[in-house]
Amino acid sequence: MFNSDSIVSLANPVYRRRQRINKLMLALSLATLLFGLFWLFWIIGTLIFKGGSALSIDLFLQPTPAPRAVGGLLNAIVGSVMMAAVGTLIGTPIGILAGTYLAEYGKRGWLAPATRFLNDVLLSAPSIIVGLFIYAVYVAQVGHYSGWAGACALAIIVIPVVVRSTDNMLSLVPNSLREAAAALGCPQWKIIFAICYRAARSGIVTGILLAVARISGETAPLLFTALNNQFMSWNMNAPMANLPVVIFQFAASPFSDWNDLAWAGAVLITLFVLGVNILARALFRK
């Protein structure tokens, strides 16, 4: 007869060896967790320590200043919000429709696997390549930098993130829900809109929020598309200020007041990305 007590016992050498290995792996896992958290809190603490002194109401009310003058980051904040909003509005519908095709219509044939492969390539491609692409097909043709070019670059970054999340979330919807609706005579497009989208809504929204968090800190594509603008501008057809490029330029400047504004901008982006990730996780749990 099988006796479990004889196996789960310190007298059993196999059990003792597995217990030692288990404790070792737990210790290593805890050590790596603490190692990662140490650097995370160090980065956040450094940002708050360096940029906290520059956080004030003027940061949100005044545009970027000249050297050794009083100013804020209003034009950069407005430009980042506008380009991120337009890029999200352009990329989100395309990403959702492409992800819907992959999950609902692309179960047979070669097109869906090839699209997933290309989407993964685009997802992992360096963002500077996207900026160079938009520069070649848009900026070089019109002859000037613009907020529209920056928004197009950000939209290309948004698309693969939304495609991947939409495809994965729709694939998790049980087929029994689709079959039950089809048995009642519901057409496929209505099944997708009324059942699949509703079931996968939180996951799709999470993907969109993560895409917004990613594009909010992209610098390389905006250097080749929107560039910068020292003044307040609402014109998307002209060079437009944005937080990542302003941080890049002010951090490399020899002026201490610009350095402080760069740290403050880095704090704003970090807190925004952190907040979006927390919101995305909260929605995903629901």
C-alpha positions as a Python dict, from the first residue, in 0.01 Angstrom:
ca = {
    (1, 'M'): (0, 0, 0),
    (2, 'F'): (124, 353, -87),
    (3, 'N'): (235, 550, 218),
    (4, 'S'): (270, 925, 162),
    (5, 'D'): (415, 983, 510),
    (6, 'S'): (723, 783, 423),
    (7, 'I'): (789, 1009, 124),
    (8, 'V'): (716, 1349, 281),
    (9, 'S'): (967, 1303, 560),
    (10, 'L'): (1304, 1446, 651),
    (11, 'A'): (1434, 1090, 667),
    (12, 'N'): (1380, 1063, 290),
    (13, 'P'): (1696, 1189, 110),
    (14, 'V'): (1500, 1273, -206),
    (15, 'Y'): (1260, 1489, -7),
    (16, 'R'): (1548, 1665, 172),
    (17, 'R'): (1724, 1737, -157),
    (18, 'R'): (1407, 1878, -315),
    (19, 'Q'): (1341, 2086, -5),
    (20, 'R'): (1690, 2236, -22),
    (21, 'I'): (1650, 2311, -393),
    (22, 'N'): (1310, 2467, -327),
    (23, 'K'): (1449, 2694, -55),
    (24, 'L'): (1742, 2790, -278),
    (25, 'M'): (1514, 2881, -569),
    (26, 'L'): (1285, 3079, -342),
    (27, 'A'): (1584, 3269, -204),
    (28, 'L'): (1715, 3342, -554),
    (29, 'S'): (1370, 3456, -668),
    (30, 'L'): (1339, 3687, -369),
    (31, 'A'): (1688, 3823, -428),
    (32, 'T'): (1618, 3902, -793),
    (33, 'L'): (1286, 4063, -695),
    (34, 'L'): (1460, 4286, -440),
    (35, 'F'): (1736, 4363, -692),
    (36, 'G'): (1486, 4481, -952),
    (37, 'L'): (1281, 4680, -699),
    (38, 'F'): (1599, 4844, -570),
    (39, 'W'): (1681, 4991, -912),
    (40, 'L'): (1319, 5084, -977),
    (41, 'F'): (1286, 5278, -652),
    (42, 'W'): (1631, 5429, -703),
    (43, 'I'): (1530, 5562, -1046),
    (44, 'I'): (1197, 5696, -919),
    (45, 'G'): (1360, 5842, -608),
    (46, 'T'): (1631, 6012, -815),
    (47, 'L'): (1371, 6162, -1050),
    (48, 'I'): (1163, 6295, -762),
    (49, 'F'): (1471, 6425, -577),
    (50, 'K'): (1613, 6599, -885),
    (51, 'G'): (1289, 6717, -1041),
    (52, 'G'): (1071, 6769, -736),
    (53, 'S'): (1212, 7116, -672),
    (54, 'A'): (1110, 7228, -1022),
    (55, 'L'): (752, 7107, -988),
    (56, 'S'): (535, 7414, -952),
    (57, 'I'): (224, 7574, -1095),
    (58, 'D'): (440, 7766, -1342),
    (59, 'L'): (540, 7435, -1496),
    (60, 'F'): (185, 7398, -1631),
    (61, 'L'): (116, 7766, -1705),
    (62, 'Q'): (426, 7896, -1887),
    (63, 'P'): (602, 7782, -2205),
    (64, 'T'): (963, 7673, -2220),
    (65, 'P'): (1188, 7970, -2134),
    (66, 'A'): (1504, 8115, -2276),
    (67, 'P'): (1825, 8036, -2086),
    (68, 'R'): (1830, 8183, -1735),
    (69, 'A'): (1467, 8292, -1759),
    (70, 'V'): (1157, 8181, -1570),
    (71, 'G'): (932, 7939, -1753),
    (72, 'G'): (760, 7603, -1761),
    (73, 'L'): (667, 7321, -1995),
    (74, 'L'): (318, 7423, -2105),
    (75, 'N'): (390, 7414, -2479),
    (76, 'A'): (567, 7080, -2448),
    (77, 'I'): (283, 6928, -2244),
    (78, 'V'): (20, 7055, -2489),
    (79, 'G'): (218, 6929, -2789),
    (80, 'S'): (270, 6585, -2635),
    (81, 'V'): (-98, 6553, -2546),
    (82, 'M'): (-213, 6661, -2891),
    (83, 'M'): (21, 6433, -3084),
    (84, 'A'): (-41, 6138, -2853),
    (85, 'A'): (-418, 6188, -2881),
    (86, 'V'): (-413, 6210, -3261),
    (87, 'G'): (-174, 5916, -3288),
    (88, 'T'): (-398, 5708, -3063),
    (89, 'L'): (-711, 5805, -3257),
    (90, 'I'): (-542, 5703, -3584),
    (91, 'G'): (-375, 5385, -3464),
    (92, 'T'): (-644, 5241, -3235),
    (93, 'P'): (-919, 5171, -3496),
    (94, 'I'): (-664, 5022, -3735),
    (95, 'G'): (-519, 4803, -3461),
    (96, 'I'): (-859, 4685, -3336),
    (97, 'L'): (-982, 4599, -3686),
    (98, 'A'): (-659, 4418, -3774),
    (99, 'G'): (-666, 4225, -3446),
    (100, 'T'): (-1030, 4137, -3504),
    (101, 'Y'): (-950, 3996, -3846),
    (102, 'L'): (-667, 3786, -3706),
    (103, 'A'): (-879, 3644, -3423),
    (104, 'E'): (-1212, 3601, -3601),
    (105, 'Y'): (-1146, 3560, -3972),
    (106, 'G'): (-782, 3456, -4004),
    (107, 'K'): (-795, 3107, -3858),
    (108, 'R'): (-718, 2950, -4195),
    (109, 'G'): (-476, 3041, -4470),
    (110, 'W'): (-137, 3206, -4477),
    (111, 'L'): (-234, 3572, -4443),
    (112, 'A'): (-300, 3570, -4067),
    (113, 'P'): (28, 3399, -3966),
    (114, 'A'): (223, 3629, -4198),
    (115, 'T'): (45, 3934, -4052),
    (116, 'R'): (119, 3821, -3696),
    (117, 'F'): (485, 3775, -3785),
    (118, 'L'): (510, 4121, -3944),
    (119, 'N'): (323, 4273, -3651),
    (120, 'D'): (571, 4118, -3407),
    (121, 'V'): (858, 4259, -3615),
    (122, 'L'): (700, 4604, -3609),
    (123, 'L'): (633, 4569, -3236),
    (124, 'S'): (1000, 4505, -3162),
    (125, 'A'): (1146, 4744, -3419),
    (126, 'P'): (1341, 5044, -3285),
    (127, 'S'): (1126, 5355, -3282),
    (128, 'I'): (1393, 5555, -3461),
    (129, 'I'): (1322, 5348, -3773),
    (130, 'V'): (960, 5463, -3758),
    (131, 'G'): (1078, 5822, -3732),
    (132, 'L'): (1307, 5783, -4032),
    (133, 'F'): (1025, 5624, -4231),
    (134, 'I'): (783, 5910, -4161),
    (135, 'Y'): (1061, 6160, -4235),
    (136, 'A'): (1118, 6001, -4577),
    (137, 'V'): (753, 5963, -4681),
    (138, 'Y'): (607, 6274, -4516),
    (139, 'V'): (849, 6536, -4382),
    (140, 'A'): (1085, 6528, -4681),
    (141, 'Q'): (791, 6557, -4920),
    (142, 'V'): (620, 6857, -4756),
    (143, 'G'): (951, 7022, -4669),
    (144, 'H'): (898, 7094, -4300),
    (145, 'Y'): (852, 6929, -3963),
    (146, 'S'): (502, 6917, -3818),
    (147, 'G'): (283, 6781, -3542),
    (148, 'W'): (95, 6573, -3799),
    (149, 'A'): (415, 6392, -3887),
    (150, 'G'): (482, 6325, -3520),
    (151, 'A'): (128, 6194, -3472),
    (152, 'C'): (168, 5961, -3772),
    (153, 'A'): (492, 5822, -3625),
    (154, 'L'): (322, 5764, -3291),
    (155, 'A'): (25, 5599, -3464),
    (156, 'I'): (256, 5345, -3628),
    (157, 'I'): (392, 5261, -3281),
    (158, 'V'): (38, 5228, -3142),
    (159, 'I'): (-88, 4990, -3412),
    (160, 'P'): (114, 4674, -3333),
    (161, 'V'): (48, 4704, -2959),
    (162, 'V'): (-328, 4727, -3014),
    (163, 'V'): (-322, 4450, -3275),
    (164, 'R'): (-147, 4211, -3038),
    (165, 'S'): (-374, 4287, -2741),
    (166, 'T'): (-694, 4270, -2949),
    (167, 'D'): (-591, 3944, -3113),
    (168, 'N'): (-500, 3784, -2780),
    (169, 'M'): (-810, 3904, -2594),
    (170, 'L'): (-1053, 3796, -2866),
    (171, 'S'): (-883, 3457, -2886),
    (172, 'L'): (-958, 3408, -2516),
    (173, 'V'): (-1334, 3447, -2569),
    (174, 'P'): (-1488, 3095, -2548),
    (175, 'N'): (-1613, 2958, -2878),
    (176, 'S'): (-1926, 2837, -2698),
    (177, 'L'): (-2046, 3199, -2680),
    (178, 'R'): (-2004, 3239, -3055),
    (179, 'E'): (-2173, 2908, -3125),
    (180, 'A'): (-2468, 2990, -2898),
    (181, 'A'): (-2522, 3322, -3072),
    (182, 'A'): (-2486, 3164, -3418),
    (183, 'A'): (-2741, 2898, -3322),
    (184, 'L'): (-2991, 3178, -3254),
    (185, 'G'): (-2934, 3314, -3605),
    (186, 'C'): (-2700, 3600, -3513),
    (187, 'P'): (-2471, 3706, -3803),
    (188, 'Q'): (-2097, 3700, -3745),
    (189, 'W'): (-2049, 4076, -3745),
    (190, 'K'): (-2309, 4109, -3471),
    (191, 'I'): (-2149, 3828, -3273),
    (192, 'I'): (-1821, 4017, -3282),
    (193, 'F'): (-1969, 4353, -3182),
    (194, 'A'): (-2228, 4238, -2928),
    (195, 'I'): (-2049, 3943, -2768),
    (196, 'C'): (-1676, 3921, -2845),
    (197, 'Y'): (-1599, 4290, -2802),
    (198, 'R'): (-1802, 4305, -2482),
    (199, 'A'): (-1628, 4000, -2337),
    (200, 'A'): (-1281, 4126, -2433),
    (201, 'R'): (-1345, 4494, -2361),
    (202, 'S'): (-1121, 4527, -2056),
    (203, 'G'): (-829, 4356, -2229),
    (204, 'I'): (-861, 4572, -2542),
    (205, 'V'): (-879, 4891, -2334),
    (206, 'T'): (-574, 4773, -2142),
    (207, 'G'): (-382, 4732, -2467),
    (208, 'I'): (-480, 5082, -2577),
    (209, 'L'): (-368, 5231, -2246),
    (210, 'L'): (-35, 5048, -2265),
    (211, 'A'): (13, 5182, -2618),
    (212, 'V'): (-53, 5537, -2492),
    (213, 'A'): (199, 5482, -2212),
    (214, 'R'): (458, 5366, -2462),
    (215, 'I'): (426, 5657, -2704),
    (216, 'S'): (424, 5917, -2426),
    (217, 'G'): (799, 5877, -2377),
    (218, 'E'): (917, 5821, -2734),
    (219, 'T'): (1187, 6067, -2835),
    (220, 'A'): (1358, 5931, -3146),
    (221, 'P'): (1058, 5937, -3385),
    (222, 'L'): (967, 6292, -3279),
    (223, 'L'): (1318, 6421, -3346),
    (224, 'F'): (1268, 6338, -3714),
    (225, 'T'): (904, 6444, -3742),
    (226, 'A'): (777, 6711, -3500),
    (227, 'L'): (1119, 6835, -3383),
    (228, 'N'): (1045, 7117, -3135),
    (229, 'N'): (899, 7463, -3092),
    (230, 'Q'): (1017, 7714, -2832),
    (231, 'F'): (681, 7890, -2834),
    (232, 'M'): (323, 7791, -2762),
    (233, 'S'): (161, 7654, -3077),
    (234, 'W'): (-168, 7481, -3155),
    (235, 'N'): (-84, 7443, -3522),
    (236, 'M'): (-33, 7074, -3604),
    (237, 'N'): (106, 7168, -3946),
    (238, 'A'): (416, 7329, -3794),
    (239, 'P'): (699, 7211, -3569),
    (240, 'M'): (554, 7133, -3229),
    (241, 'A'): (708, 7110, -2884),
    (242, 'N'): (684, 6783, -2693),
    (243, 'L'): (810, 6660, -2358),
    (244, 'P'): (1054, 6389, -2475),
    (245, 'V'): (1244, 6619, -2712),
    (246, 'V'): (1242, 6907, -2462),
    (247, 'I'): (1385, 6675, -2197),
    (248, 'F'): (1652, 6559, -2442),
    (249, 'Q'): (1754, 6914, -2533),
    (250, 'F'): (1733, 7067, -2185),
    (251, 'A'): (1918, 6779, -2018),
    (252, 'A'): (2211, 6822, -2258),
    (253, 'S'): (2225, 7201, -2213),
    (254, 'P'): (2483, 7376, -1990),
    (255, 'F'): (2215, 7585, -1813),
    (256, 'S'): (2108, 7466, -1469),
    (257, 'D'): (1753, 7606, -1500),
    (258, 'W'): (1700, 7404, -1818),
    (259, 'N'): (1842, 7097, -1643),
    (260, 'D'): (1587, 7141, -1365),
    (261, 'L'): (1304, 7162, -1619),
    (262, 'A'): (1433, 6847, -1787),
    (263, 'W'): (1418, 6661, -1455),
    (264, 'A'): (1067, 6795, -1394),
    (265, 'G'): (956, 6678, -1738),
    (266, 'A'): (1103, 6335, -1671),
    (267, 'V'): (905, 6319, -1346),
    (268, 'L'): (583, 6408, -1529),
    (269, 'I'): (631, 6137, -1793),
    (270, 'T'): (728, 5878, -1531),
    (271, 'L'): (426, 5950, -1314),
    (272, 'F'): (198, 5945, -1617),
    (273, 'V'): (331, 5611, -1741),
    (274, 'L'): (312, 5466, -1391),
    (275, 'G'): (-46, 5584, -1352),
    (276, 'V'): (-150, 5444, -1690),
    (277, 'N'): (3, 5106, -1608),
    (278, 'I'): (-177, 5094, -1272),
    (279, 'L'): (-504, 5187, -1442),
    (280, 'A'): (-450, 4921, -1709),
    (281, 'R'): (-387, 4651, -1448),
    (282, 'A'): (-696, 4758, -1253),
    (283, 'L'): (-911, 4734, -1566),
    (284, 'F'): (-760, 4397, -1660),
    (285, 'R'): (-845, 4252, -1319),
    (286, 'K'): (-1209, 4343, -1370),
}
